[in-house]
Amino acid sequence: MSVVICGSVAYDNIMEFDGRFGDLILPDQIHILSVAFEVPKLRKEFGGCAGNIAYNLKLLGGDPHIIATAGEDFGLYEAWLNKHQISTKFIKKIANKFTAQCFITTDSDNNQLTSFHPGAMDEGHLNPIPDGTDLQMGILAPDGKLGTQKHAEQLASKSVPFIFDPGQGIPLFNKKELNHLIELANWIVVNEYEANLLSETTESSIGEIAKRVQAMVITKGASGSEIIVNAEMIPIDPVKAETEADPTGCGDAFRAALIYGICNEMSWEEMGRLGSLMGSIKVAKHGTQNHSFTLEELLHQL
């Protein structure tokens, strides 16, 4: 199962706020917002959508090839990927740039505030999809704008089917650009907020967007997910986690399940169930790449 994963590799700085954001943010003072959160817990983790998806896919027995750009400070992350036998040969290092950095603050209700420095990620267009690699499929995870556009065109020209996962990058594109990316894609995966934003930006209903691809998957956190195939909505129940330590990266675990399922011709119900299982395992661990499982354990629970 050789899969190309386009997107970011990033260092995650994850901070935990013991209170609730809503208790400190006054709705009638948003226009002069000035809020400081004391975060007694800070962790530095390996992350980025491409790195997270690759980590989960490797646990499933897949062969992920990350297409990303990293900075001069990538050494620690590169050693981590090599330790887990995840190929780094298609990750391009950019001189005089930092690897992308994500700063995430989570409150006691698992709400999140995120700041992101793209750094070398903005140079993704300088790292094309390689020739001569036998690829079963790909996923276009959040990346720099030009990199996303070029990788989509390259995957389509090579007849490599791919998932379009625009994520937090949706605001980078206008209506025409998003519609073109949808036309090139075979599948779309977004969370509930992103689905509504995609609908608003393209001026198309979610149902209309879903008709243009083989399937559209909408994740809804603790409420499970929905998969729209042939105008039919398939509800996927959530799987309750043993403990809810950290929601960061659950969506990436779910996406790896979709890739595994598509490559192995699973039903959409099975893929959704696998994604929910993987999300529940991930949420029980801090960080995005600290959980583990075996494929046999997961398939036994489907």
C-alpha positions in Angstrom: 0.0 0.0 0.0 2.2 2.8 -1.3 0.5 6.1 -0.6 1.7 9.7 -1.1 0.9 12.1 1.7 1.2 15.8 0.8 1.0 18.3 3.6 2.9 19.6 6.6 5.4 18.3 9.0 5.5 20.5 12.1 6.7 20.8 15.7 3.6 21.1 17.9 3.8 23.2 21.1 0.8 22.0 23.1 -0.3 24.0 26.1 -3.1 23.1 28.6 -5.2 25.8 30.2 -7.0 24.6 33.4 -10.0 26.9 32.9 -12.5 27.7 30.1 -11.8 30.2 27.4 -15.4 31.3 27.6 -14.9 32.5 31.2 -12.2 34.9 30.2 -13.4 36.1 26.8 -16.2 38.7 27.1 -18.4 38.6 24.0 -19.1 42.4 24.1 -15.4 43.1 24.3 -14.2 41.1 21.3 -13.3 44.2 19.4 -10.6 45.1 22.0 -9.7 41.5 22.9 -6.6 41.3 25.1 -6.5 38.0 27.0 -3.6 36.1 28.6 -3.9 32.4 29.6 -1.6 30.8 32.1 -0.7 27.4 30.8 1.0 25.3 33.5 1.5 22.4 31.2 3.6 22.6 28.0 4.6 19.8 25.7 6.7 19.8 22.5 5.6 17.1 20.0 6.1 15.9 16.5 3.1 16.8 14.4 1.8 18.4 11.2 -1.0 16.7 9.2 1.3 14.8 6.8 3.5 13.5 9.6 0.5 12.5 11.7 -1.3 10.7 8.9 1.9 8.9 7.9 2.5 7.8 11.5 -1.0 6.3 11.8 -0.9 4.7 8.3 2.4 3.0 9.2 0.8 1.5 12.3 -1.8 0.0 10.0 1.0 -1.6 7.9 0.9 1.0 5.1 3.8 2.4 3.1 3.5 6.2 3.4 5.6 8.6 1.4 5.5 12.1 2.9 5.8 15.0 0.4 6.7 18.0 2.5 9.2 20.8 3.0 11.0 21.3 6.3 13.5 23.7 7.7 17.0 23.5 8.9 15.8 22.5 12.4 14.2 19.2 11.0 16.9 16.9 12.4 15.0 15.7 15.6 11.8 15.1 13.6 13.8 13.3 10.9 15.3 11.0 13.5 11.9 10.2 14.9 10.5 9.3 11.5 13.5 7.1 10.8 13.1 5.4 14.1 9.5 4.4 13.1 10.6 3.4 9.6 8.7 6.1 7.9 10.4 7.2 4.7 11.8 10.8 4.7 13.4 10.6 1.2 10.7 12.9 -0.3 10.9 15.6 2.4 12.8 18.6 1.1 14.8 20.8 3.5 14.7 24.5 2.8 17.7 26.7 3.8 17.2 29.6 6.2 13.7 28.5 7.2 12.2 26.9 10.3 10.1 23.8 10.1 6.5 24.7 10.5 5.5 25.4 14.1 2.1 25.0 15.7 1.1 26.5 19.0 -2.0 24.9 20.5 -3.8 25.9 23.7 -6.5 23.5 24.9 -8.9 24.4 27.7 -10.7 22.1 30.2 -13.6 21.6 27.7 -11.1 20.5 25.0 -11.7 23.8 23.0 -8.6 24.8 21.2 -6.9 28.1 20.2 -4.2 27.5 17.5 -1.5 29.7 16.0 0.6 28.4 13.1 3.9 29.5 11.6 4.2 27.9 8.2 7.9 28.5 7.8 9.3 26.0 5.2 5.8 24.7 4.5 5.2 27.7 2.3 7.8 26.3 -0.1 5.9 23.1 -0.7 5.6 23.9 -4.4 9.3 23.4 -4.7 8.9 19.7 -3.9 7.0 18.0 -6.7 5.4 14.5 -6.7 8.2 12.2 -7.6 8.2 10.2 -10.9 8.8 6.5 -11.0 7.0 5.7 -7.7 4.2 3.2 -7.9 1.4 4.9 -5.9 -1.9 3.4 -5.1 -3.4 6.7 -4.0 -2.7 10.0 -2.2 -4.0 12.5 0.2 -3.8 16.3 -0.1 -3.6 17.5 3.5 -3.3 21.1 4.5 -0.2 22.7 3.0 0.9 26.0 1.5 -1.5 27.3 -1.2 0.8 27.0 -4.2 2.0 23.6 -3.0 -1.6 22.3 -2.7 -2.5 23.5 -6.2 0.6 22.1 -7.8 0.4 18.7 -6.0 -3.3 18.4 -7.0 -2.4 18.9 -10.6 0.5 16.6 -10.5 -1.5 13.8 -8.8 -4.3 14.2 -11.4 -1.8 14.2 -14.3 -0.3 10.9 -13.0 -3.8 9.4 -12.6 -3.2 8.9 -8.9 -6.6 9.1 -7.1 -6.5 11.3 -4.0 -8.4 12.6 -1.0 -8.8 16.4 -0.8 -8.4 17.4 2.9 -8.4 21.2 2.8 -8.7 21.6 6.6 -7.7 25.0 8.0 -6.3 26.0 4.6 -9.8 26.6 3.1 -9.5 30.4 3.5 -6.4 30.4 1.3 -8.6 29.7 -1.7 -11.3 31.5 -3.6 -14.4 30.0 -5.0 -12.9 29.2 -8.4 -9.8 27.7 -6.9 -11.7 25.4 -4.5 -14.0 24.3 -7.2 -11.1 23.3 -9.4 -9.5 21.3 -6.5 -12.8 19.5 -5.9 -13.0 18.6 -9.6 -9.5 17.0 -9.5 -10.2 15.1 -6.3 -11.8 11.6 -5.9 -12.8 12.0 -2.2 -13.2 14.9 0.3 -12.7 14.8 4.0 -13.5 17.7 6.3 -14.7 18.4 9.8 -18.2 19.9 10.4 -17.0 23.5 10.6 -14.8 23.0 7.5 -17.7 21.5 5.6 -19.8 24.6 6.2 -17.0 26.9 5.3 -16.3 24.9 2.1 -20.0 25.2 1.3 -20.1 28.9 1.9 -17.0 29.6 -0.1 -18.0 27.5 -3.1 -21.6 28.7 -2.9 -22.7 25.1 -3.1 -24.6 23.0 -0.6 -22.8 20.1 1.1 -24.9 17.7 -0.9 -24.0 19.4 -4.2 -20.3 19.1 -3.3 -20.6 15.5 -2.3 -22.2 14.7 -5.7 -18.9 15.8 -7.4 -16.7 13.2 -5.7 -17.0 9.5 -4.9 -17.5 10.2 -1.2 -17.5 13.1 1.1 -16.6 12.4 4.8 -17.5 14.9 7.5 -16.1 14.2 11.0 -18.0 15.6 14.0 -15.7 14.9 16.9 -17.5 13.2 19.8 -20.6 13.0 17.7 -19.0 10.6 15.3 -19.0 11.3 11.5 -21.1 11.2 8.4 -20.1 9.8 5.0 -22.1 10.9 1.9 -21.9 8.4 -0.9 -24.3 8.4 -4.0 -26.5 11.0 -2.2 -26.9 8.6 0.8 -25.7 9.7 4.2 -24.1 7.0 6.2 -23.9 7.8 10.0 -20.9 6.6 11.9 -21.1 6.3 15.6 -18.3 7.5 17.8 -16.2 5.1 19.9 -15.9 6.2 23.5 -12.3 6.6 24.6 -11.0 5.1 27.8 -9.8 8.6 28.8 -9.9 11.9 27.0 -6.3 13.2 27.3 -5.8 15.3 24.1 -8.0 15.7 21.0 -5.1 17.0 18.8 -4.5 14.7 15.9 -7.7 12.6 16.1 -8.8 13.8 12.7 -5.4 12.7 11.2 -5.8 9.2 12.7 -9.3 9.1 11.1 -7.9 10.0 7.7 -5.3 7.2 7.9 -8.1 4.8 8.5 -9.9 6.1 5.3 -6.7 5.6 3.3 -6.3 2.1 4.6 -9.9 1.3 3.9 -9.9 2.7 0.4 -6.7 0.8 -0.5 -8.2 -2.4 0.9 -11.7 -2.0 -0.5 -13.4 -1.9 2.8 -17.0 -0.7 3.0 -17.6 2.9 4.0 -19.2 1.7 7.2 -16.1 -0.4 8.1 -13.8 2.6 7.2 -15.8 4.9 9.4 -15.8 2.4 12.3 -12.0 2.0 11.9 -11.6 5.7 11.9 -13.6 6.1 15.1 -11.6 3.4 16.8 -8.3 5.0 15.9 -9.6 8.4 17.0 -10.6 7.0 20.4 -7.1 5.4 20.8 -5.4 8.7 19.8 -7.5 10.9 22.2 -6.4 8.8 25.1 -2.8 9.8 24.6 -1.1 13.2 24.8 0.5 14.3 21.5 -0.3 13.2 18.0 2.3 10.4 17.5 2.5 8.8 20.9 -0.2 6.2 20.7 0.2 2.7 19.4 -2.0 -0.3 18.3 -1.8 -3.3 16.0 -4.0 -3.8 12.9 -5.2 -7.1 14.3 -6.5 -5.4 17.4 -8.5 -2.9 15.4 -9.9 -5.3 12.9 -11.1 -7.6 15.7 -13.2 -4.7 17.0 -14.9 -3.8 13.7 
